[in-house]
């Protein structure tokens, strides 16, 4: 009986030792670098999100003009610059600065500092474009305005 318990104890110790995290210390350019298995893990599948980068251009409808051209410039430091140009109105332009974060379901939440309605939502698509959502984070587009609310990467 004692031999059997000793055997189980040894098996347990071997299994626990094999499950521990392995850090490998390597010397590279006179500085120590830790190569950790966890640092090499990359999300995929449902955990993967699409982060915007660079400029996107699109248009939104306007009640008293043909529309508003909108340019969104997403920076790597999670800041965003929104520039709006009212179509057929030379003097009506606006610019706003804010921050962005990717939330669940690849929804990009943009918060602006200078607006009273300080948040906008965009759905990131696999094709690289963004679709503007309403305040409830829903896609609610009138078919007659389908050309609006789509933001494509500006190359």
C-alpha positions as CSV (number, residue, x, y, z in Angstrom):
1,X,0.0,0.0,0.0
2,X,2.8,2.4,0.8
3,X,4.5,1.7,-2.5
4,X,1.2,2.5,-4.3
5,X,0.9,5.9,-2.5
6,X,4.5,6.7,-3.3
7,X,3.9,5.8,-7.0
8,X,0.8,8.2,-7.0
9,X,2.8,11.0,-5.4
10,X,5.6,10.7,-8.0
11,X,3.1,10.7,-10.9
12,X,1.4,13.8,-9.4
13,X,4.8,15.6,-9.1
14,X,5.7,14.8,-12.7
15,X,2.3,16.0,-14.0
16,X,2.5,19.3,-12.0
17,X,6.1,19.9,-13.2
18,X,5.1,19.4,-16.8
19,X,2.2,22.0,-16.6
20,X,4.3,24.9,-15.3
21,X,5.0,27.9,-17.5
22,X,8.4,27.7,-19.2
23,X,10.4,30.9,-19.5
24,X,13.6,30.8,-21.5
25,X,16.2,33.4,-20.9
26,X,18.3,34.3,-24.0
27,X,21.0,36.9,-24.4
28,X,20.5,39.2,-27.4
29,X,22.5,42.3,-28.1
30,X,23.8,42.5,-24.5
31,X,20.3,42.6,-23.1
32,X,18.4,39.8,-21.5
33,X,15.2,38.8,-23.3
34,X,12.5,36.5,-21.8
35,X,10.9,34.3,-24.4
36,X,7.6,33.4,-22.8
37,X,5.1,31.0,-24.4
38,X,2.2,33.3,-23.2
39,X,3.8,36.3,-25.0
40,X,3.6,34.5,-28.3
41,X,-0.1,33.7,-28.0
42,X,-2.3,35.5,-30.5
43,X,-6.1,35.7,-30.3
44,X,-8.1,34.2,-33.1
45,X,-11.7,33.0,-33.7
46,X,-14.4,34.8,-31.7
47,X,-11.8,36.6,-29.5
48,X,-10.2,38.4,-32.5
49,X,-11.2,42.0,-33.0
50,X,-10.7,44.4,-35.9
51,X,-9.0,47.6,-34.8
52,X,-9.2,50.6,-37.1
53,X,-6.0,52.3,-38.3
54,X,-5.5,55.2,-40.6
55,X,-8.1,57.3,-42.4
56,X,-11.6,56.3,-43.3
57,X,-14.0,58.4,-45.5
58,X,-17.7,58.3,-45.7
59,X,-20.8,60.5,-45.7
60,X,-23.8,61.0,-43.4
61,X,-27.2,62.6,-44.4
62,X,-28.0,66.2,-43.7
63,X,-31.5,67.7,-43.4
64,X,-30.7,71.1,-45.1
65,X,-27.9,70.1,-47.5
66,X,-27.0,67.2,-49.8
67,X,-24.9,65.5,-47.1
68,X,-21.8,65.7,-45.0
69,X,-18.5,64.3,-46.0
70,X,-16.8,62.8,-42.9
71,X,-13.2,61.8,-42.5
72,X,-12.1,59.7,-39.5
73,X,-8.4,59.5,-38.7
74,X,-7.7,56.7,-36.2
75,X,-4.3,56.9,-34.5
76,X,-2.4,54.0,-32.8
77,X,-2.6,55.8,-29.5
78,X,-6.4,55.4,-29.5
79,X,-7.1,59.0,-30.5
80,X,-9.3,59.9,-33.4
81,X,-9.8,63.1,-35.4
82,X,-13.1,63.6,-37.1
83,X,-13.4,66.2,-39.9
84,X,-16.7,67.1,-41.4
85,X,-17.3,69.1,-44.6
86,X,-20.9,70.1,-45.5
87,X,-21.4,69.4,-49.2
88,X,-22.2,72.5,-51.3
89,X,-21.4,74.8,-48.4
90,X,-17.9,76.3,-48.6
91,X,-17.8,77.8,-45.1
92,X,-19.4,75.0,-43.1
93,X,-16.7,72.7,-41.8
94,X,-16.1,71.1,-38.4
95,X,-13.4,69.2,-36.6
96,X,-13.5,67.2,-33.4
97,X,-10.9,65.2,-31.5
98,X,-11.7,62.2,-29.3
99,X,-10.7,58.6,-28.3
100,X,-11.7,55.2,-29.6
101,X,-11.9,51.7,-28.1
102,X,-13.0,48.4,-29.6
103,X,-15.9,46.8,-27.6
104,X,-17.6,43.5,-28.0
105,X,-18.8,42.3,-31.4
106,X,-16.2,44.5,-33.2
107,X,-18.0,47.7,-32.3
108,X,-15.8,50.7,-32.2
109,X,-16.9,53.3,-29.6
110,X,-15.7,56.8,-30.3
111,X,-15.9,59.4,-27.5
112,X,-15.5,63.1,-28.4
113,X,-14.6,65.8,-25.9
114,X,-16.3,68.8,-27.5
115,X,-19.8,67.4,-28.3
116,X,-22.8,67.1,-26.1
117,X,-23.7,63.8,-27.8
118,X,-20.2,62.6,-27.1
119,X,-20.3,59.0,-28.4
120,X,-20.6,57.4,-31.8
121,X,-20.5,53.7,-32.7
122,X,-19.1,52.0,-35.8
123,X,-19.2,48.3,-36.7
124,X,-15.9,47.0,-38.0
125,X,-16.3,44.7,-41.0
126,X,-14.0,42.0,-42.4
127,X,-13.6,43.9,-45.6
128,X,-11.9,46.7,-43.8
129,X,-14.7,49.2,-43.8
130,X,-16.8,50.6,-41.0
131,X,-20.6,51.0,-40.7
132,X,-22.0,53.8,-38.5
133,X,-24.5,52.6,-36.0
134,X,-27.2,54.4,-34.0
135,X,-27.0,55.3,-30.3
136,X,-28.4,51.9,-29.4
137,X,-25.5,50.2,-31.3
138,X,-27.9,49.0,-34.0
139,X,-27.8,49.2,-37.8
140,X,-30.9,51.1,-38.6
141,X,-30.6,52.5,-42.2
142,X,-33.4,53.6,-44.4
143,X,-32.9,51.9,-47.8
144,X,-33.1,55.3,-49.6
145,X,-30.0,56.4,-47.6
146,X,-28.0,53.2,-48.0
147,X,-25.1,55.1,-49.6
148,X,-24.6,56.9,-46.3
149,X,-23.1,55.5,-43.1
150,X,-20.4,53.4,-44.8
151,X,-16.8,54.4,-44.2
152,X,-14.1,53.0,-46.4
153,X,-10.3,53.1,-45.8
154,X,-8.7,56.1,-47.5
155,X,-5.7,55.0,-49.4
